[in-house]
Each structure stands twice: as C-alpha cells, then as structure tokens.
C-alpha cells in the first residue's frame, strides 16, 4: 500500500480535478466516497 498525504489549508477549497485524483488514487468509487464523507458529517 502506498501512503498518500493530503495537506489541509484552512479556508481553501479542493478543486474538482484534485478531488477526483484523490478518489482515483485510493481506488474507491464515487458512491463509496460520498458514503464515507456522509458518515463523517455530523449535524
């Protein structure tokens, strides 16, 4: 497994292209990504 590092910069958005690359790099589907993000969001 190759480790990926994702720097986080407060106040900056991740562009669509970069987000797609991250999803592809971790080898999960778009639906799996959405499910993961939704599971992390608390209201």
MOHURA-V797104 format. One line per field, one symbol per residue. ss: DSSP state (H for helix, E for strand, C for the rest). psi: psi as a letter, one per 30 degrees, with the letter a starting at -180 (. if undefined). burial: I if it has 9 or more other ideal C-beta (glycine too) atoms within 8 Angstrom, else O. Layout:
ss=???
psi=???
burial=???
//
This chain:
ss=CCCCCCCCCCCCCCCHHHHHHHHHHCCCCHHHHHHHHHHHCCC
psi=kkkkkjkkjkgklkleeeeeeeeeefhlleeeeeeeeeffkk.
burial=OOOOOOOOOOOOOOOOOOIOOIIOOOOOOOOOIOOIOOOOOOO
//
